[in-house]
């Protein structure tokens, strides 16, 4: 064996199997995906343009926001913010791209976004000199460096020509860098991040909190990075009343509440300011739409092509209508939905703003237009395809750690189909069938799709969703309606949630169960009950605690052995039993939640005082009725803050290995295990090797002395095999982790709950973690999700995975997450489709909350890693979202490749 | 002053490096030579109320009673105070 032998080679030589497939061998030749359809020419052209587009940022919105905010220093905070927002919306330059039917964008770029220094400016002010100097030195033309664009899809990973890379993803024109820095400097000391930091420092244990952040035990802080998101927005009010109607409503309400406290001790008087702020922002949104209408009219005048000219005329008519009145047609409603949506995204840094069940929200317009012959299904499909491209163009601007480390550049605009109606009937409809069809014909990451699975849903609908899964795009994901309703009723019952209202829930973000409500939409005299989001963000709270890293700190007396920093107070206890180990881990876990929650509460309190949502508050029930914005408790459901975890499988598997090898069989002492962990079981680090997959790790010279202990750790019981030994540990952990967050309160005085997804954090948090007792090596990516087994360790088939995953009640958690990679040949044809549906049903019937599939031949992924330029359109499911392969980091790519591939599912 | 494609009204800005010419439908780079059909796009640098500042790519907007800093490349298509110089 050579000194650079990989773990895969070493295991093979020793006759140890860590197969990354189940159910036999795949076909000899690489197999493509079975279901492939093409979009309409219009959508194809627009999607092709997207493929060539760089993620771009500009300063237009931040400039006008900051200028106006600075001008109104003496105003009431919400009025000051509303004036700034109005100025920013009103000044956005309209840009209509040839061929578009749905228009408007976050910025005038096709895939545009912008920094929000009023939330956080540190990550670019800190780099001020470097940025400025770089921008000054760059003077060459960009033409010579065009060839670099292919790398990383649309990510601007480094500067070129007159383009400066920000956060490793966004390009900004070098001419705008001085404006960026000047704006950011103005916000130093005033941003949510800076303001909150002053008060966070008053929290006892604040240095401990900063150590937790440095160690990456906690991934990020939501208050100033992504203060909203992973929630479902609501389109009801603009659809029902129109913008003019809402402005009138605000004027009437102002007259009603001016000078009246309404009997409220504190915030009753605030109602006047809220309605005035709402009116200002509505006017800003209106001006933004009308600027686009004006641009469309200009284009009518300068365009010679009669077809294109007519399309610009239609665009102008649609916009001129929805700027004032409620929509009357499907196209108007769809345009309004998109405008409302990106309006929210421009108001705040948000990831995971989900449109929710818009197939049901927009159904009234679809139904009446089809019946009246105003539109055909072919035209609806084309619009839905354009809608997909427009959603895929949405970017969120945040720091590299957040946008790369957490989000993998994704924006998680989750569109859900299925579920139940207000009165408990199947809610799927013909428009949702077309939404699924558009997901097939126009495959692109956004909006990602989810099926709210209920036994009542028709077979035809479910098989259509399976057809969509077989495109290999990773959507739709499958969420269990009954499990979610149970969770929703438990969590929001104290705020008045009923069974009927629980049926209005939907997915916010990846797979965050989010409360909703029903509203009566009236169109041409007919009333439809439509669902919509009615809860606060769920992207908030203690976000991503690295479970295996906390265990590492327990083993090393509170110290992070990667950085050498003492993170937790030393426990100074002899770990002489499994029970002691778990007890100390729980103590550390709770101490981490306590301090992180307190600091997070302060961040969000500063946010709600200075940076509150105005536009989003207009949209969400019951702010307009109550006269309260989100921060004053205007939303119907407020118990949304949570504790997110990462690394469940590695943590549980590590506990099992320690319990078995150290405390029961006593094959190794804890000191021997710690020595092996510190020495990475004799392997190089993942960073040295340049791979983040376990099997590709290379042995260090002389590392063979750890072979026995490593082999035993790898062969210790693993989650996902229907093995009671480890499953009992999982069940005990889940009982604990579903209960413990409830001991902590959010700033709204509501108990926290647990959220068990990983997004992309299993890569950076894995990178920060030494080797673990389950045999995972230092720096390699954790298992994804929460119920996904560690790659290659699930050897007993899918039903064994399901048995393991459902040893606990999933309705005690906001979610759970299970990803499976299935070879396309395993689900080929109608028979294969039925097998996949049966498999999904089986998991749902066992009480699993969520499952999603990558239908892909792993060899395609390996080839795509070698030849990214040939796979610009390849998409994969990561952990709750679909993303272009070329735009995700290598650590996640390696993890997706390493996942067990199922060659059969029957 | 050097004219870039994103200074032209006929240019549809796709991203930080390129866009589409409405006249030809071609995808072109921002930092390449413009043609005879160049039509000036309202930007702060083309406004009568714009004054150069001391810092590169930063100027002064004199449109209101209170002066504000601005930057020459800021598009002014939607600015009520824009007056071509």
Interface residues (C-beta under 8 A of the other chain):
Chain A: X49 X52 X53 X54 X55 X56 X57 X59 X60 X63 X67 X71 X90 X91 X92 X93 X94 X95 X96 X97 X98 X108 X109 X110 X111 X112 X136 X141 X142 X143 X146 X149 X154 X156 X160 X161 X162 X163 X171 X172 X173 X175 X176 X177 X178 X179 X182 X291 X295 X299 X302 X303
Chain B: X12 X13 X14 X15 X16 X17 X18 X20 X22 X25 X27 X29 X30 X31 X32 X55 X56 X57 X58 X66 X68 X69 X70 X71 X72 X73 X74 X75 X77 X78 X79
